[in-house]
C-alpha cells in the first residue's frame, strides 16, 4: 500500500502555536497559484480562484498516486497578501486595496507536464472561470517569523501589529517579502471564531523597517 504523505505533519513550516512567535527557515516550496485584487469577501475573483485551484490540485494528487505511486494529502489553502500601504492590513483594514495570490502547495516530484495534463482534464469536464490563470511557481521565503491566530480574520490586526512593530524588531530583523497566511481551517466550513490561521512574515537581518511589495 502506498504511504500517504501529510505535509502539515511532515513539514516544520506548517507548525505554529497561538501566542508563540517562531523563527522558521522555510524551504523552497512549489505551488499552484492564482493572482487577484480586492476584498476577498466581495470579490468574485477570489471565490473563483478557490473553486479553480482545488479541482486541479486533486487531479494532480490522483495522477501522482496512479502514475508515480506517490500519494499525499492535499495541503491547506494559502495566501500571499500585499498593498501599497501597509496600514491597509493593520489599521484601516481597507480590503478593497488588497492584492493577493491564492496557493495550494504541490510536492516537489510534481512536474510541469503533469500539471498541464491535470489542467486539461479539469477543462474537459467543467472548466472553472479562472483556469487559464493557474500557474506553477516556486516560492522562496527563507527565514520567517510566524504564529498561529485562532479566530476571525478581522481580528488579526492586533496580532500583526505586534508582530511587525515589536516582535520582528526585537529579534533584530526587518520585514521583507510578502505577508503569508496558511488556512489550517477551511474557512468555507468553519465558523470565524474557530478558524486556525498561520500568520507568516519573511524577514531579514537589520533594524530598518521593510516593505510589503513583491520586490521588498
C-alpha positions as CSV (number, residue, x, y, z in Angstrom):
1,X,0.0,0.0,0.0
2,X,1.3,3.5,-0.9
3,X,2.2,5.6,2.0
4,X,0.3,8.9,2.0
5,X,2.4,12.0,2.9
6,X,0.7,14.6,5.0
7,X,2.8,17.8,4.6
8,X,1.0,19.5,7.5
9,X,2.7,17.0,9.8
10,X,5.9,16.4,7.8
11,X,7.0,20.0,7.2
12,X,8.1,22.1,10.2
13,X,7.0,25.2,8.2
14,X,3.4,24.1,8.9
15,X,3.8,24.1,12.7
16,X,2.7,27.1,14.8
17,X,1.2,27.8,18.2
18,X,-1.1,30.5,19.4
19,X,0.7,33.2,21.3
20,X,4.2,32.0,20.3
21,X,6.3,33.7,17.6
22,X,8.7,31.3,15.9
23,X,11.6,31.9,13.7
24,X,11.3,29.4,10.9
25,X,13.6,28.6,7.9
26,X,11.1,27.8,5.2
27,X,12.4,25.6,2.3
28,X,11.6,26.5,-1.3
29,X,8.1,25.2,-2.0
30,X,6.2,24.8,-5.2
31,X,2.6,26.0,-5.5
32,X,-0.4,26.2,-7.9
33,X,-1.1,29.9,-7.9
34,X,-3.8,32.4,-9.0
35,X,-3.5,36.2,-8.5
36,X,-6.2,38.7,-7.7
37,X,-7.2,42.0,-6.3
38,X,-9.8,43.3,-3.9
39,X,-11.9,42.4,-0.9
40,X,-12.0,38.6,-0.5
41,X,-15.5,38.9,1.0
42,X,-16.9,40.6,-2.1
43,X,-14.6,39.9,-5.0
44,X,-16.0,37.3,-7.4
45,X,-12.4,36.6,-8.5
46,X,-11.5,35.4,-5.0
47,X,-14.2,32.7,-4.9
48,X,-13.5,31.7,-8.5
49,X,-9.8,31.3,-7.6
50,X,-10.6,28.9,-4.7
51,X,-13.0,26.9,-6.9
52,X,-10.4,26.7,-9.6
53,X,-7.3,25.6,-7.5
54,X,-8.9,22.7,-5.8
55,X,-10.0,20.6,-8.8
56,X,-6.5,21.0,-10.3
57,X,-4.9,20.0,-7.0
58,X,-7.0,16.9,-6.7
59,X,-6.4,15.8,-10.3
60,X,-2.6,16.1,-9.5
61,X,-3.0,14.1,-6.3
62,X,-4.8,11.2,-8.1
63,X,-2.3,11.3,-11.0
64,X,0.6,11.2,-8.6
65,X,-0.9,8.1,-6.9
66,X,-1.8,6.4,-10.1
67,X,1.2,7.2,-12.3
68,X,4.0,7.7,-9.8
69,X,2.9,5.5,-6.9
70,X,3.2,8.5,-4.5
71,X,0.2,9.6,-2.6
72,X,-0.3,12.7,-0.4
73,X,-2.9,14.8,1.4
74,X,-3.7,18.0,-0.5
75,X,-2.2,20.7,1.7
76,X,-4.3,23.6,3.1
77,X,-5.1,26.7,1.1
78,X,-2.6,29.6,1.5
79,X,-2.5,33.2,0.5
80,X,0.0,36.0,-0.1
81,X,-1.4,39.5,0.7
82,X,0.1,42.9,0.0
83,X,-0.9,46.5,-0.7
84,X,0.9,49.8,-1.4
85,X,0.2,51.0,2.1
86,X,0.8,48.5,5.0
87,X,-1.8,50.3,7.1
88,X,-4.4,48.7,4.8
89,X,-3.7,45.5,6.8
90,X,-3.1,46.6,10.3
91,X,-5.0,49.8,10.8
92,X,-7.6,50.8,8.2
93,X,-8.1,47.2,7.0
94,X,-9.2,48.6,3.7
95,X,-9.7,45.2,1.9
96,X,-10.6,46.8,-1.4
97,X,-7.0,47.9,-1.7
98,X,-5.5,44.4,-1.1
99,X,-3.7,42.3,-3.7
100,X,-3.5,38.6,-3.2
101,X,-2.2,35.3,-4.6
102,X,-4.0,32.1,-3.6
103,X,-2.0,29.0,-3.5
104,X,-2.0,25.2,-3.0
105,X,1.3,23.6,-2.4
106,X,2.3,20.6,-4.5
107,X,5.1,18.1,-3.8
108,X,8.5,18.6,-5.4
109,X,8.0,15.5,-7.5
110,X,5.1,17.0,-9.4
111,X,6.3,18.1,-12.9
112,X,5.1,20.8,-15.2
113,X,3.7,18.2,-17.8
114,X,1.7,16.6,-15.0
115,X,0.2,20.0,-14.1
116,X,-0.6,20.7,-17.7
117,X,-2.4,17.4,-18.0
118,X,-4.3,18.0,-14.8
119,X,-5.5,21.4,-16.1
120,X,-6.6,19.9,-19.4
121,X,-8.6,17.2,-17.5
122,X,-10.3,19.9,-15.4
123,X,-11.0,21.9,-18.6
124,X,-12.6,18.9,-20.3
125,X,-15.0,18.3,-17.5
126,X,-16.3,21.6,-16.3
127,X,-13.8,24.4,-16.7
128,X,-13.7,26.9,-13.8
129,X,-13.6,30.6,-14.7
130,X,-10.0,31.2,-13.5
131,X,-8.5,28.0,-15.1
132,X,-6.4,29.9,-17.6
133,X,-4.8,31.9,-14.8
134,X,-3.4,28.9,-12.9
135,X,0.4,28.7,-12.8
136,X,3.0,26.5,-11.1
137,X,5.7,28.5,-9.3
138,X,8.3,28.0,-6.6
139,X,8.2,30.4,-3.6
140,X,11.5,31.1,-1.9
141,X,10.8,32.7,1.5
142,X,13.8,31.6,3.6
143,X,13.8,32.9,7.2
144,X,10.4,33.9,8.5
145,X,8.6,34.7,11.8
146,X,5.2,33.1,12.2
147,X,2.5,32.4,14.8
148,X,-1.0,30.8,14.9
149,X,-4.0,33.0,15.0
150,X,-7.3,31.5,16.2
151,X,-10.4,33.5,15.4
152,X,-11.9,35.7,12.8
153,X,-9.7,37.1,10.0
154,X,-10.8,40.6,11.1
155,X,-9.2,40.0,14.5
156,X,-5.7,39.6,13.0
157,X,-4.9,43.3,13.1
158,X,-3.6,43.4,16.7
159,X,-1.5,40.3,16.2
160,X,0.0,41.6,13.0
161,X,0.8,45.0,14.6
162,X,2.5,43.2,17.5
163,X,4.4,41.0,15.0
164,X,5.5,43.9,12.8
165,X,6.3,46.6,15.3
166,X,7.5,44.7,18.3
167,X,8.4,41.0,17.7
168,X,10.4,41.4,14.5
169,X,12.4,44.4,15.5
170,X,13.2,42.9,19.0
171,X,14.5,39.8,17.2
172,X,16.9,42.0,15.2
173,X,15.0,41.5,11.9
174,X,13.2,43.7,9.4
175,X,10.4,42.7,7.2
176,X,10.9,41.6,3.6
177,X,8.8,39.8,1.1
178,X,5.1,39.4,1.4
179,X,2.6,38.7,4.2
180,X,1.7,35.0,4.1
181,X,-1.3,33.2,5.6
182,X,-1.9,29.4,5.8
183,X,-5.5,28.4,6.4
184,X,-5.4,25.3,8.5
185,X,-9.2,25.5,8.8
186,X,-11.4,25.5,5.7
187,X,-13.0,29.0,6.1
188,X,-15.9,27.9,3.9
189,X,-17.0,25.4,6.6
190,X,-15.5,26.6,9.9
191,X,-17.1,29.5,11.9
192,X,-15.0,32.6,12.2
193,X,-14.2,32.2,15.9
194,X,-12.8,28.7,15.3
195,X,-10.6,29.4,12.3
196,X,-6.9,28.5,12.7
197,X,-4.6,30.5,10.5
198,X,-0.8,30.6,10.4
199,X,0.4,34.2,10.0
200,X,3.9,34.3,8.4
201,X,6.2,37.2,7.6
202,X,9.5,36.8,5.8
203,X,12.4,38.7,7.4
204,X,16.0,39.6,7.0
205,X,18.7,40.8,9.4
206,X,18.5,44.5,10.1
207,X,16.6,47.1,12.2
208,X,15.2,49.1,9.3
209,X,11.5,48.6,8.7
210,X,10.9,46.7,5.4
211,X,8.1,46.8,2.9
212,X,5.2,44.7,1.7
213,X,5.7,44.7,-2.1
214,X,6.9,41.8,-4.1
215,X,10.2,43.4,-4.6
216,X,10.8,44.3,-0.9
